[in-house]
């Protein structure tokens, strides 16, 4: 009796199946469809990585600037949420921060320079990558980020006090150099991944 029940279940399972297609072929067809979908998703990521990266940079660099504006027009809750979120990435010392409409920005002067210059450099890279822009050599990257290290550490150790202008210049050099180094390498990597699909 148990045997008949198993046969009935098997018979029902096979009832809607094309008699010319085996279970193995059906499984292979599903696997191929999943593989094609994943390949298409990876290919799309390789082609659109720059749009995603630039969008994230623009959002990340803009929200701290919007925080004081939102506070000034009465959206204190949203402004405070931005401020708290950015406290994870910045010391937010009032003496080293910009103020808009009497409200402090959600990150310091140096971070303003770093992230805004990264966002602008990312947008500029959209144009320059078509001209085969090469990555910044490591030695030049170190030269360009050294001023920020010197400015930051001499201030940290109390040897001198930096100024908003120095923090802005050194942060901008760091941001531009980082994009110039990273984005061409990322482009090469995504091109290589796409070519192997």
Secondary structure, 3 states (H helix, E strand, C coil): CHHHHHHHHHHHHHHCCCCCCCHHHHHHHHHHHHHHHHHHHHHHHHHHHHHHHHHHHHHHHHHHHHHHHHHHCCCHHHHHHHHHHHCCCCCCCHHHEEEECCEEEEEEHHHHHHHHHHHHHHHHHHHHHHHCCCCCCHHHHHHHHHHHHHHHHHHHCCCCCCCHHHHHHHHHHHHHHHHHHHHHHHHHHHHHHHHCC
